[in-house]
Amino acid sequence: MNQSTSLFQPALIGRALKDAFVKLNPKLVAKNPVMFVVLVGSIVTSVFWMRDLAQHGDALFTGQLALWLWFTVLFANFAEAMAEGRGKAQADSLRKSRTTMMARRALGNGKEELVAAPLLAKGNHVVCEAGDVIPADGEVIEGIASVDESAITGESAPVIRESGGDRSAVTGGTKVLSDRIVIQVTQDPGNSFLDRMIALVEGAKRQKTPNEIALSILLSGLTLVFLFATVTLLPFAQYAVDQSGHGTLPAVPVLAALLVCLIPTTIGGLLSAIGIAGMDRVMQRNVLAMSGRAVEAAGDVSTLLLDKTGTITLGNREATTFYPAPGVTERELAEAAQLSSLADETPEGRSIVVLAKNLFDIREHDMDREKVEFVAFTAQTRMSGINIGNRQIRKGATESVKKFIEANGGTVPIEVLQSADQVAKAGSTPLVVADGSRIMGVVQLKDIVKGGMKERFGQMREMGIKTVMITGDNPLTAAAIAAEAGVDDFIAEATPEQKLAYIRQEQAGGRLVAMTGDGTNDAPALAQADVGVAMNTGTQAAKEAGNMVDLDSNPTKLIEIVEIGKQLLMTRGALTTFSIANDVAKYFAIIPAMFIVTYPELQKMNFLSNPKSAVLAAVIFNALIIIALIPLALKGVPYRPMSAAKVLRRNLFLYGIVGVIIPFPFIWIIDKALVLLKLA
């Protein structure tokens, strides 16, 4: 599923060609009303060709019509088969790895047994070392290892998986590159992530989305209209001949060909390919979509709910500024803060050490370890620090350090309290540092907003999408970060009930909602959202509640998913516009040539050689344009963030005008070639 994979690999083309003939089954073609009409036209024209052969009629012309009508159906089937091809190829690879995989099941007391992966049960412990393929979905309960997940994600860079924390989830079919881990199986055989993925990447099992069904109904309606118009053309031609006394009636094969040229065969032939390719593009971003509906819904999303930590911000607060107390230099504060953080292994504590080093080149002190006592943070004291002999250095929450200072006979200057309050109002976290009874100052810990987020949210706004930040922070902090990130709204001190209520409120207003989450407390909201993206490293409840799973566990992927959904809709809209414009052009290209004998006045509008070459040229162009547009259907039109109104204007201007213009020169070229080769 690597994104760079070529669309036209020889193996994929060979498989698609075979599937194109398999898909000629009328039961399969009938699911696409437009192409079913083309299939019926092909059969009818073939019957007339065989009649012409038997009766020495114009078999050359009728046979060419029949041949190109069959090509039209096959080319449409080929487009769909190409879209399905990459998914099926990977499914075969995944299925092979599943059936041949063996596992080292731990029996306890250091004993192991070798069993086939499908025989593993939920709760079993499995040992994996360097070179082993992980046989089933599970959680690392012992050890740490580097894991190659390219078989699932397509990404070559290995990832770290370790017991505890949010990097413990592993997926069956991935490979351990180093060290040793023990895994507890979390899925029953037949229901693993690998099994579900095999089923989901099989394009043939894809269901149509509501929008695609609506478009199919529209295309079916247009087909019925043109069918009626074509059927009534014969009596109209009969009347015209009777009135004028000259001219010829169009044969049934010609009417069948004319019908195929007028109905929206281009979009009808490419519709399934566009939808399947949209799912494939999501999977190329290492996101597993549980259904095509989820991808389609992403394109219509009007509200995005994003978790603050790890999505909008980097996930860990960092020390950014020292605010010294009166009479204390900034270097003295930095030195005390660094000493109090030497034993602090949290990202925040390490960032204080790094900031002191970067600003003042303060490095770890050479201390007598026997006289040093590190004080760990506790929920009761809300402080941490270090005791060096009789010297007590602490850092922590404002109120906690204030009590510590006062217990040691000191006081907190008003300037320090003001600095702490100012830091809090800015949306950051103040840490106050004290050295015994002496207050040293305040360290600002700030949530770092990821680079480019404000611009991306601006793009979402241009597309008419409202962005909402979800956070457990207090409203003051949440407001500051929301303003810096550029989101439209925020939910502070969010609870599962609040998230669920907000989503329902948006949906009640007719809006589609997308959100991301990884915890059990996110499960209700993920299930309620129209697009719920669960992190692969999240809980099982979250993954089962969402309709997408992000294999990279990158919450910002939600924005990419929305863009892919928008691209899918833009592609479908562009090719629908192109197809209908093509139909209009083909109509004006064919009709004058067909009726020029009956109505000589049409000569002014005719640019083709004769009625036969005109119809045949249009049919050939109608078939070839499907093949020509397959790369665009699979890759999608270039994505540009813009409103629905701008997209419509762009499609009408670009694809509409091009769709009207292109048929004329190409039909003319084909017409002249047919006459030159004496085929019409």
For each residue, the residues with C-beta under 8 A, 3 or more apart:
1: 5 86 90 153 154 280 283 284 286
2: 5 154 284
3: 154 284 285
4:
5: 1 2 9 86
6: 9
7: 12 82 631 634 635
8: 12 13 82
9: 5 6 12 13
10: 13 14
11: 14 15 89
12: 7 8 9 15 16 82 85 86 89
13: 8 9 10 16 17 82
14: 10 11 17 18
15: 11 12 18 19 81 85 88 89
16: 12 13 19 20 78 81 82 84 85
17: 13 14 20 21 78 81
18: 14 15 21 22
19: 15 16 22 23 77 78 81 84 85
20: 16 17 23 24 74 75 77 78 81
21: 17 18 24 74 77
22: 18 19 25
23: 19 20 28 29 77 80 81
24: 20 21 28 29 39 73 74 77
25: 22 28 29
26: 29 30 36 39
27: 30 31
28: 23 24 25 31
29: 23 24 25 26 32 35 36 39 73 77
30: 26 27 33 36
31: 27 28
32: 29 35 36 76 216 268 271 272
33: 30 36 37 216 219 220 223 268
34: 37 38 219 220 223 263 264 265 267 268 269
35: 29 32 38 39 73 76 265 268 269
36: 26 29 30 32 33 39 40
37: 33 34 40 41 223 227 259 260 263
38: 34 35 41 42 69 72 73 76 260 263 265 268
39: 24 26 29 35 36 42 43 73
40: 36 37 43 44
41: 37 38 44 45 69 256 257 259 260
42: 38 39 45 46 66 69 70 72 73
43: 39 40 46 47
44: 40 41 47 48 252 253 256
45: 41 42 48 49 62 65 66 69 253 256 257
46: 42 43 49 50 66 70
47: 43 44 50 51
48: 44 45 51 52 62 66 251 252 253
49: 45 46 52 53 59 62 63 65 66 253
50: 46 47 53 54
51: 47 48 54 55 57
52: 48 49 55 56 57 58 59 62 63
53: 49 50 56 57 59 63
54: 50 51
55: 51 52
56: 52 53 59
57: 51 52 53 62
58: 52 61 62
59: 49 52 53 56 62 63
60: 63 64 679
61: 58 64 65 612 616 680
62: 45 48 49 52 57 58 59 65 66 251 253
63: 49 52 53 59 60 66 67
64: 60 61 67 68 616 679 680
65: 45 49 61 62 68 69 253 254 256 257 615 616 619
66: 42 45 46 48 49 62 63 69 70 253
67: 63 64 70 71
68: 64 65 71 72 616 619 620 622 623
69: 38 41 42 45 65 66 72 73 256 257 260 619 623
70: 42 46 66 67 73 74
71: 67 68 74 75 623
72: 38 42 68 69 75 76 260 265 269 619 622 623 626
73: 24 29 35 38 39 42 69 70 76 77
74: 20 21 24 70 71 77 78
75: 20 71 72 78 79 269 623 624 626 627
76: 32 35 38 72 73 79 80 265 268 269 270 626
77: 19 20 21 23 24 29 73 74 80 81
78: 16 17 19 20 74 75 81 82 627 630
79: 75 76 82 83 269 270 272 273 626 627 630 633
80: 23 76 77 83 84 203 272 273 276
81: 15 16 17 19 20 23 77 78 84 85
82: 7 8 12 13 16 78 79 85 273 630 634
83: 79 80 86 203 272 273 274 276 277 280 633 634
84: 16 19 80 81 87 88 202 203 204 276
85: 12 15 16 19 81 82 88 89 203
86: 1 5 12 83 89 90 280
87: 84 90 91 201 202 203 276 279 280 283
88: 15 84 85 91 92 201 202 203 204
89: 11 12 15 85 86 92 93
90: 1 86 87 93 94 201
91: 87 88 94 95 198 201 202
92: 88 89 95 96
93: 89 90 96 97 151
94: 90 91 97 98 151 173 194 197 198 201
95: 91 92 98 99 198
96: 92 93 99 100
97: 93 94 100 101 133 151 173 194
98: 94 95 101 117 118 172 173 194 195 198
99: 95 96 118
100: 96 97
101: 97 98 116 117 133 135 172 173
102: 114 115 116 117 135
103: 114 115 116 117 120 126 135 136
104: 112 113 114 126 127 128 132
105: 112 113 114 115 120 124 125 126 127
106: 111 112 124 125 126 127 182
107: 111 112 113
108: 111
109:
110:
111: 106 107 108
112: 104 105 106 107 127
113: 104 105 107
114: 102 103 104 105
115: 102 103 105 119 120
116: 101 102 103 119
117: 98 101 102 103 120 135 136 172 189
118: 98 99 189 190
119: 115 116 189
120: 103 105 115 117 124 126 135 136 185 189
121: 124 185 188 189
122: 185 186 187 188
123: 184 185
124: 105 106 120 121 184 185
125: 105 106 141 182 183 184 185
126: 103 104 105 106 120 134 135 136 138 182 183 184 185
127: 104 105 106 112 180 181 182 183
128: 104 132 133 134 135 145 176 180 181 182 183
129: 132 176 179 180
130: 145 176 177 178 179 180
131: 175 176 177
132: 104 128 129 175 176
133: 97 101 128 173 174 175 176
134: 126 128 138 147 170 171 172 173 174 175 176 183
135: 101 102 103 117 120 126 128 172
136: 103 117 120 126 172 183 185 187 189 192 194
137: 169 170 171 172 185 186 187 192 193 194
138: 126 134 169 170 172 183 184 185 186 187
139: 163 168 169 170 183 184 186
140: 143 144 145 161 162 163 168 169 170 181 182 183
141: 125 163 168 182 183 184
142: 163 181 182
143: 140 162 163 179 180 181 182
144: 140 160 161 162 163 179 181
145: 128 130 140 160 161 162 176 177 178 179 180 181
146: 158 159 160 161 176 177 178 179
147: 134 158 159 160 161 170 174 175 176 177
148: 151 156 158 174 175 176 177
149: 152 153 155 158 159 171 174 551
150: 153 154 155 156
151: 93 94 97 148 173 174 175
152: 149 171 173 174 193 194 197 286 551
153: 1 149 150 286 551 552
154: 1 2 3 150 284 286
155: 149 150 286 552
156: 148 150
157:
158: 146 147 148 149 177
159: 146 147 149 167
160: 144 145 146 147 167
161: 140 144 145 146 147 167 168 169 170 181
162: 140 143 144 145 165 167 168 181
163: 139 140 141 142 143 144 168 181
164: 168
165: 162 168
166: 518 537 538 553
167: 159 160 161 162 537
168: 139 140 141 161 162 163 164 165 537
169: 137 138 139 140 161 536 537 538
170: 134 137 138 139 140 147 161 174 181 183
171: 134 137 149 152 174 193 194 536 551
172: 98 101 117 134 135 136 137 138 187 192 193 194
173: 94 97 98 101 133 134 151 152 194
174: 133 134 147 148 149 151 152 170 171
175: 131 132 133 134 147 148 151
176: 128 129 130 131 132 133 134 145 146 147 148 179 181
177: 130 131 145 146 147 148 158
178: 130 145 146
179: 129 130 143 144 145 146 176
180: 127 128 129 130 143 145
181: 127 128 140 142 143 144 145 161 162 163 170 176
182: 106 125 126 127 128 140 141 142 143
183: 125 126 127 128 134 136 138 139 140 141 170
184: 123 124 125 126 138 139 141
185: 120 121 122 123 124 125 126 136 137 138
186: 122 137 138 139 540
187: 122 136 137 138 172 191 192 193
188: 121 122 191 192
189: 117 118 119 120 121 136 192
190: 118 195
191: 187 188 195 196
192: 136 137 172 187 188 189 195 196
193: 137 152 171 172 187 196 197 549
194: 94 97 98 136 137 152 171 172 173 197 198
195: 98 190 191 192 198 199
196: 191 192 193 199 200 288
197: 94 152 193 194 200 201 288
198: 91 94 95 98 194 195 201 202
199: 195 196 202 205
200: 196 197 205 288 289 290
201: 87 88 90 91 94 197 198 283
202: 84 87 88 91 198 199 205 206
203: 80 83 84 85 87 88 206 276 279 280
204: 84 88
205: 199 200 202
206: 202 203 275 276 279 291 292
207: 291 292 293
208: 212 213 216 275 292
209: 212 213 275 292 293 295 296 297
210: 213 214 293 296
211: 214 215 296 300 569 572
212: 208 209 215 216 271 275 292 296 572
213: 208 209 210 216 217
214: 210 211 217 218
215: 211 212 218 219 267 271 572 576
216: 32 33 208 212 213 219 220 271
217: 213 214 220 221
218: 214 215 221 222
219: 33 34 215 216 222 223 263 264 267 268 271
220: 33 34 216 217 223 224
221: 217 218 224 225
222: 218 219 225 226 263 264 580
223: 33 34 37 219 220 226 227 263 264 268
224: 220 221 227 228
225: 221 222 228 229
226: 222 223 229 230 259 262 263 583
227: 37 223 224 230 231 259 263
228: 224 225 231 232
229: 225 226 232 233 262
230: 226 227 233 255 258 259 262
231: 227 228 234 255
232: 228 229 235 236
233: 229 230 236 237 250 255 258
234: 231 237 238 249 250 255
235: 232 238 239
236: 232 233 239 240
237: 233 234 240 241 247 249 250 595 598
238: 234 235 241 242 249
239: 235 236 242 243
240: 236 237 243 244 247 595 598 599
241: 237 238 244 245 246 247 248 249 598
242: 238 239 245
243: 239 240
244: 240 241 247 598 599
245: 241 242
246: 241 597 598
247: 237 240 241 244 595 597 598 599
248: 241 597 598
249: 234 237 238 241
250: 233 234 237 254 255 258 594 611
251: 48 62 254 255
252: 44 48 255 256
253: 44 45 48 49 62 65 66 256 257
254: 65 250 251 257 258 594 611 615
255: 230 231 233 234 250 251 252 258 259
256: 41 44 45 65 69 252 253 259 260
257: 41 45 65 69 253 254 260 261 615 616 618 619
258: 230 233 250 254 255 261 262 590 594 615 618
259: 37 41 226 227 230 255 256 262 263
260: 37 38 41 69 72 256 257 263 265 619 622
261: 257 258 265 583 586 587 590 615 618 619 622
262: 226 229 230 258 259 583 586 587
263: 34 37 38 219 222 223 226 227 259 260 268 583
264: 34 219 222 223 267 268 576 579 580 583
265: 34 35 38 72 76 260 261 268 269 579 622 626
266: 269 270 575 578 579 582 622 625 626 629
267: 34 215 219 264 270 271 572 575 576 578 579 580
268: 32 33 34 35 38 76 219 223 263 264 265 271 579
269: 34 35 72 75 76 79 265 266 626
270: 76 79 266 267 273 274 575 626 629 630 633
271: 32 212 215 216 219 267 268 274 275 572
272: 32 79 80 83 275 276
273: 79 80 82 83 270 276 277 630 633 634
274: 83 270 271 277 278 568 571 572 575 633 636
275: 206 208 209 212 271 272 278 279 292 295 296 568 572
276: 80 83 84 87 203 206 272 273 279 280 292
277: 83 273 274 280 281 568 633 634 635 636
278: 274 275 281 282 292 295 296 564 565 567 568 571 636
279: 87 203 206 275 276 282 283 289 292 295
280: 1 83 86 87 203 276 277 283 284 634
281: 277 278 284 285 564 567 568 636
282: 278 279 285 287 289 295 548 561 564
283: 1 87 201 279 280 286 287 288 289
284: 1 2 3 154 280 281
285: 3 281 282 557 560 561 564
286: 1 152 153 154 155 283 550 551 552 557
287: 282 283 533 548 549 550 551 557 560 561
288: 196 197 200 283 548 549 551
289: 200 279 282 283 292 294 295 547 548
290: 200 294 546 547 548 549
291: 206 207 294 295 547
292: 206 207 208 209 212 275 276 278 279 289 295 296
293: 207 209 210 296 297 547
294: 289 290 291 297 298 531 547 548
295: 209 275 278 279 282 289 291 292 298 299 561 564 565 568
296: 209 210 211 212 275 278 292 293 299 300 565 568 569
297: 209 293 294 300 301 512 514 530 531 565
298: 294 295 301 514 531 561 562 564 565 566
299: 295 296 562 564 565 566 567 568 569
300: 211 296 297 512 565 569
301: 297 298 304 465 512 513 514 530 531 562 565
302: 464 465 466 506 511 512 513
303: 465 466 468 506 511 512 513 514
304: 301 460 465 466 467 468 513 514 515 558 559 562
305: 468 470 491 499 502 503 513 514 515 516 525 529
306: 311 312 467 468 469 470 487 515 516 555 556 558
307: 310 311 312 469 470 471 516 517 555
308: 311 312 313 447 469 470 471 473 478 481
309: 312 313 315 447 471
310: 307 313 314 315 555
311: 306 307 308 516 555 556 558
312: 306 307 308 309 449 450 453 469 481 485 487
313: 308 309 310 447 448 449 450 481 485
314: 310 318 447 448 449 450
315: 309 310
316: 347 348 351
317: 347 348 351 428 429 445 446 447 448
318: 314 347 348 351 355 445 446 448
319: 337 348 351 352 354 355 443 444 445 446
320: 355 428 444 445 446
321: 443 444
322: 330 333 334 337 355 359 441 442 443 444
323: 333 416 419 423 441 442 443 444
324: 328 329 330 332 333 440 441
325: 328 333 413 415 416 439 440 441 442
326: 413 415
327:
328: 324 325 332 333 438 439 440 441
329: 324 332 333
330: 322 324 333 334 359 360 441
331: 334 335 360 362
332: 324 328 329 335 336 440
333: 322 323 324 325 328 329 330 336 337 433 440 441 443
334: 322 330 331 337 338 355 356 359 360 362
335: 331 332 338 339 356 360 362
336: 332 333 339 340 393 433 435 440
337: 319 322 333 334 340 341 352 356 395 431 433 440 443
338: 334 335 341 342 352 353 356 357 362
339: 335 336 342 365 385 386 388 393
340: 336 337 344 352 384 385 386 393 394 395 433
341: 337 338 344 349 350 352 353 384 395
342: 338 339 353 364 374 386
343: 349 374 375 376 384 386
344: 340 341 348 349 350 352 377 384
345: 349 350
346: 349 350
347: 316 317 318 350 351
348: 316 317 318 319 344 351 352 445
349: 341 343 344 345 346 352 353 384
350: 341 344 345 346 347 353 354
351: 316 317 318 319 347 348 354 355 445
352: 319 337 338 340 341 344 348 349 355 356 395 431 443
353: 338 341 342 349 350 356 357 364
354: 319 350 351 357 358
355: 318 319 320 322 334 351 352 358 359
356: 334 335 337 338 352 353 359 360 362
357: 338 353 354 360 361 362 363
358: 354 355
359: 322 330 334 355 356 362
360: 330 331 334 335 356 357
361: 357
362: 331 334 335 338 356 357 359
363: 357
364: 342 353
365: 339
366:
367: 371 372 388
368: 371 372
369: 372
370:
371: 367 368 388 389
372: 367 368 369 386 387 388
373: 386 387
374: 342 343 385 386 387
375: 343 383 384 385 386 387 394
376: 343 384
377: 344 381 382 383 384 396
378: 381 382 383
379: 382
380:
381: 377 378 396 400
382: 377 378 379 396 397 399 400
383: 375 377 378 394 395 396 397 400 401 404
384: 340 341 343 344 349 375 376 377 394 395 396
385: 339 340 374 375 392 393 394 395 396
386: 339 340 342 343 372 373 374 375 393
387: 372 373 374 375 391 392 393
388: 339 367 371 372 391 393
389: 371
390:
391: 387 388 435 436
392: 385 387 408 435 436
393: 336 339 340 385 386 387 388 433 434 435 436
394: 340 375 383 384 385 401 404 433 434
395: 337 340 341 352 383 384 385 401 431 432 433 434 443
396: 377 381 382 383 384 385 400 401 404 431 432
397: 382 383 400 401 431 432
398: 401 402 417 420 430 432
399: 382 402 403
400: 381 382 383 396 397 403 404
401: 383 394 395 396 397 398 404 405 412 432 433 434 439
402: 398 399 405 406 412 432
403: 399 400 406 407
404: 383 394 396 400 401 407 408 434
405: 401 402 408 410 411 412 434 437 438 439
406: 402 403 409 410 411 412
407: 403 404
408: 392 404 405 436 437
409: 406 437
410: 405 406 434 436 437 438 439
411: 405 406 439
412: 401 402 405 406 416 417 432 439
413: 325 326 416 417 439
414: 417 418
415: 325 326 418 419
416: 323 325 412 413 419 420 432 439 441 442
417: 398 412 413 414 420 421
418: 414 415 421 422
419: 323 415 416 422 423 430 441 442
420: 398 416 417 423 424 430 432 442
421: 417 418 424 425 430
422: 418 419 425 426
423: 323 419 420 426 428 429 430 442 444
424: 420 421 427 428 429 430 476 477
425: 421 422 476 480
426: 422 423 444 446 480
427: 424 446 447 476 477 478 479 480 481 483 484
428: 317 320 423 424 444 445 446 447 477 480
429: 317 423 424 444 445 446 477
430: 398 419 420 421 423 424 442 443 444 445
431: 337 352 395 396 397 442 443 444 445
432: 395 396 397 398 401 402 412 416 420 439 441 442 443
433: 333 336 337 340 393 394 395 401 439 440 441 442 443
434: 393 394 395 401 404 405 410 437 438 439 440
435: 336 391 392 393 438 440
436: 391 392 393 408 410
437: 405 408 409 410 434
438: 328 405 410 434 435
439: 325 328 401 405 410 411 412 413 416 432 433 434
440: 324 325 328 332 333 336 337 433 434 435
441: 322 323 324 325 328 330 333 416 419 432 433
442: 322 323 325 416 419 420 423 430 431 432 433
443: 319 321 322 323 333 337 352 395 430 431 432 433
444: 319 320 321 322 323 423 426 428 429 430 431
445: 317 318 319 320 348 351 428 429 430 431
446: 317 318 319 320 426 427 428 429
447: 308 309 313 314 317 427 428 477 481
448: 313 314 317 318
449: 312 313 314 453 454 481 484 485
450: 312 313 314 453 556
451:
452: 455 456
453: 312 449 450 456 457 485 486 556
454: 449 457 458 484 485 486
455: 452 458 459
456: 452 453 459 460 559
457: 453 454 460 461 467 485 486 487 488
458: 454 455 461 462 486
459: 455 456 462 463 641
460: 304 456 457 463 465 466 467 559 562 641
461: 457 458 464 465 466 467 488
462: 458 459 641 642 643
463: 459 460 566 641 642 643
464: 302 461 643 644
465: 301 302 303 304 460 461 562
466: 302 303 304 460 461 488 489 511
467: 304 306 457 460 461 486 487 488 489
468: 303 304 305 306 487 488 489 490 491 502
469: 306 307 308 312 478 481 482 485 487 489 490 491
470: 305 306 307 308 490 491 494 499 515
471: 307 308 309 477 478 481 490 491 492 493 494
472: 492 493 494
473: 308 477 478 481 492 493
474: 477 478 492 493
475: 478 479 492 493
476: 424 425 427 479 480
477: 424 427 428 429 447 471 473 474 480 481 492
478: 308 427 469 471 473 474 475 481 482 490 491 492 493
479: 427 475 476 482 483 490 492
480: 425 426 427 428 476 477 483 484
481: 308 312 313 427 447 449 469 471 473 477 478 484 485 490
482: 469 478 479 485 487 489 490
483: 427 479 480 486
484: 427 449 454 480 481
485: 312 313 449 453 454 457 469 481 482
486: 453 454 457 458 467 483
487: 306 312 457 467 468 469 482 490
488: 457 461 466 467 468
489: 466 467 468 469 482
490: 468 469 470 471 478 479 481 482 487
491: 305 468 469 470 471 478 494 498 499 502
492: 471 472 473 474 475 477 478 479
493: 471 472 473 474 475 478
494: 470 471 472 491 498 499
495: 498 499 521
496: 499 500 521 522 524 525
497: 500 501
498: 491 494 495 501 502
499: 305 470 491 494 495 496 502 503 515 522 524 525
500: 496 497 503 504 524 525 528
501: 497 498 504 505
502: 305 468 491 498 499 505 506
503: 305 499 500 506 507 513 515 525 528 529
504: 500 501 507 508 528
505: 501 502 508 509
506: 302 303 502 503 509 511 513
507: 503 504 510 511 512 513 528 530
508: 504 505
509: 505 506
510: 507
511: 302 303 466 506 507
512: 297 300 301 302 303 507 530 531
513: 301 302 303 304 305 503 506 507 528 529 530 531
514: 297 298 301 303 304 305 529 530 531 532 533 558 561 562
515: 304 305 306 470 499 503 522 525 526 529 531 532 533 558
516: 305 306 307 311 532 533 534 535 550 555 557 558
517: 307 522 523 525 526 532 533 534 535 538 542 546
518: 166 522 534 535 537 538 539 542 553 555
519: 522 523 538 539 542
520: 523 539 541 542
521: 495 496
522: 496 499 515 517 518 519 525 526 534 538 542 545
523: 517 519 520 526 527 539 541 542 544 545
524: 496 499 500 527 528 545
525: 305 496 499 500 503 515 517 522 528 529 532
526: 515 517 522 523 529 532 533 534 542 545 546
527: 523 524 532 545 546
528: 500 503 504 507 513 524 525 532
529: 305 503 513 514 515 525 526 532 546
530: 297 301 507 512 513 514
531: 294 297 298 301 512 513 514 515 547 548 558 561 562 565
532: 514 515 516 517 525 526 527 528 529 545 546 547 548
533: 287 514 515 516 517 526 546 548 549 550 555 557 558 561
534: 516 517 518 522 526 538 542 543 545 546 548 549 550
535: 516 517 518 538 542 543 549 550 553 555
536: 169 171 543 549 550 551 552 553
537: 166 167 168 169 518 553
538: 166 169 517 518 519 522 534 535 542 543 553
539: 518 519 520 523 542 543
540: 186 543 544
541: 520 523 544 545
542: 517 518 519 520 522 523 526 534 535 538 539 545 546
543: 534 535 536 538 539 540 546 549
544: 523 540 541
545: 522 523 524 526 527 532 534 541 542
546: 290 517 526 527 529 532 533 534 542 543 549
547: 289 290 291 293 294 531 532
548: 282 287 288 289 290 294 531 532 533 534 561
549: 193 287 288 290 533 534 535 536 543 546
550: 286 287 516 533 534 535 536 553 554 555 557
551: 149 152 153 171 286 287 288 536
552: 153 155 286 536 557
553: 166 518 535 536 537 538 550
554: 550 557
555: 306 307 310 311 516 518 533 535 550 558
556: 306 311 450 453 559 560
557: 285 286 287 516 533 550 552 554 560 561
558: 304 306 311 514 515 516 531 533 555 561 562
559: 304 456 460 556 562 563
560: 285 287 556 557 563 564
561: 282 285 287 295 298 514 531 533 548 557 558 564 565
562: 298 299 301 304 460 465 514 531 558 559 565 566
563: 559 560 566 567 639 641
564: 278 281 282 285 295 298 299 560 561 567 568
565: 278 295 296 297 298 299 300 301 531 561 562 568 569
566: 298 299 463 562 563 569 570 639 641
567: 278 281 299 563 564 570 571 636 637 639
568: 274 275 277 278 281 295 296 299 564 565 571 572 636
569: 211 296 299 300 565 566 572 573
570: 566 567 573 574 636 637 639 647 651
571: 274 278 567 568 574 575 632 633 636 637
572: 211 212 215 267 271 274 275 568 569 575 576
573: 569 570 576 577 647 648 651
574: 570 571 577 578 637 651 654 655
575: 266 267 270 274 571 572 578 579 629 632 633 655
576: 215 264 267 572 573 579 580
577: 573 574 580 581 651 652 655 656 659
578: 266 267 574 575 581 582 629 655 656 658 659
579: 264 265 266 267 268 575 576 582 583 659
580: 222 264 267 576 577 583 584 659
581: 577 578 584 585 655 656 657 658 659 660
582: 266 578 579 585 586 622 625 659 660 662 663
583: 226 261 262 263 264 579 580 586 587
584: 580 581 587 588 660
585: 581 582 588 589 659 660 661 662 663 664
586: 261 262 582 583 589 590 618 621 622 663 667
587: 261 262 583 584 590 591
588: 584 585 591 592 605
589: 585 586 592 593 607 608 614 618 663 664 667
590: 258 261 586 587 593 594 614 615 618
591: 587 588 594 595 602
592: 588 589 595 596 602 603 605 606 608
593: 589 590 596 606 608 609 610 611 613 614 615
594: 250 254 258 590 591 611 614 615
595: 237 240 247 591 592 598 599 602
596: 592 593 599 600 602 603 606 611
597: 246 247 248 600 611
598: 237 240 241 244 246 247 248 595
599: 240 244 247 595 596 602
600: 596 597 603
601: 604
602: 591 592 595 596 599 605 606
603: 592 596 600 606
604: 601
605: 588 592 602
606: 592 593 596 602 603
607: 589 664 668
608: 589 592 593 613 614 617 667 668 671
609: 593 613 614 671 672 674 675 680
610: 593 613 614 675 680
611: 250 254 593 594 596 597 614 615
612: 61 615 616 680
613: 593 608 609 610 616 617 671 674 675 680
614: 589 590 593 594 608 609 610 611 617 618 667 671
615: 65 254 257 258 261 590 593 594 611 612 618 619
616: 61 64 65 68 257 612 613 619 620 670 674 679 680
617: 608 613 614 620 621 667 668 670 671 674 680
618: 257 258 261 586 589 590 614 615 621 622 663 667
619: 65 68 69 72 257 260 261 615 616 622 623
620: 68 616 617 623 624 670
621: 586 617 618 624 625 663 666 667 670
622: 68 72 260 261 265 266 582 586 618 619 625 626
623: 68 69 71 72 75 619 620 626 627
624: 75 620 621 627 628
625: 266 582 621 622 628 629 662
626: 72 75 76 79 265 266 269 270 622 623 629 630
627: 75 78 79 623 624 630
628: 624 625
629: 266 270 575 578 625 626 632 633
630: 78 79 82 270 273 626 627 633 634
631: 7 634 635
632: 571 575 629 635 636 637
633: 79 83 270 273 274 277 571 575 629 630 636
634: 7 82 83 273 277 280 630 631
635: 7 277 631 632
636: 274 277 278 281 567 568 570 571 632 633 639
637: 567 570 571 574 632
638:
639: 563 566 567 570 636
640:
641: 459 460 462 463 563 566
642: 462 463 646 647 650
643: 462 463 464 646 647
644: 464 647 648
645: 648 649
646: 642 643 649 650
647: 570 573 642 643 644 650 651
648: 573 644 645 651 652
649: 645 646 652 653
650: 642 646 647 653 654
651: 570 573 574 577 647 648 654 655 656
652: 577 648 649 655 656 657
653: 649 650 656 657
654: 574 650 651 657 658
655: 574 575 577 578 581 651 652 658 659
656: 577 578 581 651 652 653 659 660
657: 581 652 653 654 660 661
658: 578 581 654 655 661 662
659: 577 578 579 580 581 582 585 655 656 662 663
660: 581 582 584 585 656 657 663
661: 585 657 658 664 665
662: 582 585 625 658 659 665 666
663: 582 585 586 589 618 621 659 660 666 667
664: 585 589 607 661 667 668
665: 661 662 668 669
666: 621 662 663 669 670
667: 586 589 608 614 617 618 621 663 664 670 671
668: 607 608 617 664 665 671 672
669: 665 666 672 673
670: 616 617 620 621 666 667 673 674
671: 608 609 613 614 617 667 668 674 675 680
672: 609 668 669 675 676
673: 669 670 676 677
674: 609 613 616 617 670 671 677 679 680
675: 609 610 613 671 672 678 679 680
676: 672 673
677: 673 674
678: 675
679: 60 64 616 674 675
680: 61 64 609 610 612 613 616 617 671 674 675
